[in-house]
C-alpha cells in the first residue's frame, strides 16, 4: 500500500475517532434525545463533523510526500486547522446547549446557555449560579412576590426580553412545584386532539407508567413531557405535538 494512502487512512481513522467522541459529548450529554431535535442542532453539527473529518484527510493526501522537508509542518498545520474548526463547532454547540428545563406556570421551557439572564445571578440559590456541563437539569421557576418586579419581567418578556424561565434568581427545586404541576397537568386523552393515534400508541407503549403530560417549549420544535401516576413526576420528553 502506498505511503500516501496509508497516511490518508490513518488520518481518517484518527479523525473519525475524535468525531465519535464529539458526537457522544454532544448527543449523549449536552443534548440528550430528543432535545437535539427540539433545538435543531442535529443536522448542523453532523454536517460540521463530516466536513471536518473529510477535509483533513484529503489535505493530508494532497501534501503527503515521504521525502518532503516540510511534511511535518504541513501535517501539523492541517491538524491545527482541523482541531480549530472542531473546537469552534463544539464551542458554538456548547453555548446553545440546554442548561435548564424550567417549569414555568403551566409548561416546561428549555433554557439554553445563551438564554440565561445573568443580571441578578448573585441572588440565585447557589446550585443555580453556574450553568451545568453534565446535561440539562430540571428546575422550577416562581414569580416574584413584588408586583412591580413581576410587571417589569412581564413587560420585558413582551418586548422579547427574558421571562421568568430565563432568570436563575427565580429558580427553585422542582420538588417545590409538585402541586402546581399536578394542577396544570393534562390528561393523556387530550393528546388525541393534536397527534395521530398510531404515533400516540407507539409513544405510550414505551412509557406505560405515563398518566398525564404538560407541554415543553423549545426553540425549534415544541414537545411533550410525560408525567407519572401522581401527575407530577417527570418520566420522559417525547416527540408529540403539545398544541
N, C-alpha and C positions, 0 to 999 in steps of 0.2 A: 504493500500500500504506500503510495507517495507520501512524503513527509507533510506536504501541504494539506492533503486530505486528512491525515491523522490530526493535524493541528485544528482543522475545522471541526472534526468530530469531538475532540477533547474540549474545545471552547464551547461547542454546542451543549455538551453534557454538563459542563460547569454552569452554563447559563440556565439550562433547564432546571438544575437542582436549586439554584438561587431563586428562580421564578416560582418553583414549587413551595419553597419556604415563604416567599412573599404572599402567595395565594392562601396558604394556611393562616398566616398572620391576619390577612385582611378578611377572609371569608369565614374563618372559624372563630376568631377572637374579636376583631373590631366590628364586623358586620355579620353577625350570625344570622343564618337564614330564618325568615325571609326578608330581613331588614336590608340586605343588599339590593333587593328589588324595590323595596319601599322607598329607598333613597336614590335609586337609579345609578348605582356605581358599577354594576356588574360588567356591562359591555365596555365601558370606558377603560376600566383597569385591565381587563383581559386583553383588549386591543393594545394598550400600552406595553404590557408584558410581551405579547407576541412580537411587536416591533423591536423591543429591546433584545429579546432572545435571538431573533433572526439577524438583525443588522450587525451585531457584534461579531458573530462567527463569519459572516460574509466578508466583513472588513479584514478579519484575520486571513481568510482565504486569499484576498487580494494582495495583502502586503507580505505574506509569509514567503520567505526565501532563506534557506539554510545558511547561505554564505553572506547574507546581508548584514552589514556592520551595525545598522541602526534598528535591527529587528527587535531587540529587547525594548528599546524606547518606543517603537511603533506599537508593539503589543501592549505596553504599559499605558500608552495614551488611549488606545481603544478600550482597554479595561476601565480606565478612569471615566471616559465618556459614557460607557455603558452603565457603570455604577452610579454616575451622576444623574443620568436620566431615570434610573430606577429609584434613586433616592428622592428626586423631585416628585416622582409619581407617588411614592409612599407618603411623602410629606403632605401632598395635596389631599390624598385619601385620608390621612390621619386628621387633618384639620376639619374634614367633613364627616368624620365618624360619629355615630350616635353615642353620646356620652350618658344621657339620662332618658329614661322613658317615664314621663311625668303624668300622673293622674291629675287632670285639671277639670274640675267641675263635673263634667259628665262624659269624659273621654280621656284616653291616653294621648299625649303628644310626644313625638320623637324629637328630642332636642340634641342637635349636633354641637360640636365644639365651637364652631363659628357663630352659632346662635346664642350662646350664653352671654347674658348681660352681667358684666363683672363690676358694675359701678358700686354696688353695695355688697360686694363679696365678703367684706370683713364682718358683716352682720350675719352671715350664714353659719349654720352649725358646722363644726369642724370637719365632719365627713363629707360635706358638700362644697368645700372651698377649692378643692383640686379635682380636675376632670379625670375620671378613671381611665386607665390604659388597658384594663383587663376585661373589656367589653362593657356594653351599656348596663346601667344599674336602674332598678325600678324604685321610684320615689313618688311622693305625693306633693302637691303644692296647695297652699292655703291663701285665701285673700287676706290682705292686711286688715287689722282691726280699725285703723284710722280711715274714715270715709273719704277724706280729702286725698290721702295717699292712694286709695283704691281707685278713685276717679282719675287721678293722674296716670295711673297704669292703663286704665281703660282708654283714656284719650291718646296715649302713646301707641297702644295696640291698634286703634282705629287708623292711625296715621302710618301704620306699617312698622312701628317700633316693637320692642319686646313686650310680651304678655306675661302673665303670671308664670307660665310654664318655663320661661327662659330666665327666670330670676332665682338663683340658688339661695338667696336670703329668705325665700318663702318656702323652701323645701322642708318636708318632714318625712319621717319613715312611713312607708306605705301602710304599715300596720295601723297607723292612726287614721287612715282613710277608709277603714273597713266598712263602717256603717254607710258612708256616702256612696261607696262603690256598690254596695248591696242595693241601696235605694235606686240608684241610677242604672242598674244592670237591666238588660233587655232579654226577653225570652228567646230561646233558640228558634221558635216558630217564626219570629219576625225576620229571620234571615231569608225565608222563602219569598219575601216580597222584593228582595234585592239580588238574589242569586238563583241559578237554576238548581233544581232539586238533586240532580246527579252529582254536581260539584259539592253541594252541602253534605250529601250522604257519604261521599268519599272522605271529606274532612272529618266529619263526626265519627266515622268508623275508626279513624286513627286516634281520636280523643274521646273515648266513650264516657269519661268522667265529666265532660263538659255539661253544664246546666244553664249557663247564661253567657252573655257577652256584652262588651262595650266597644265603641269604635276606637280605632287607632289612627291618628292623623300623622301623616308623613309627607315629606316634601314632594315626592313624585307619585306615590301610589298609596292611598289610604287602605287600611286593612282592618282586621277584627282581632280583638283579644278575647280568647275564650276563658271563662271563669268556671270554678269547680262547683261542687254541690252546695256550698254555703254562699255561692254567688258573690264572692269577694276574693278568693284565692286565684291568682293568675295561673293558668295551665299552659297556654301557648299563644303565639301570634300566628294567625293563619291568613292565607290569601283569599279572603272573601270580601265582597264589597259591603261597607257599612252604611252606605247611602247612595 
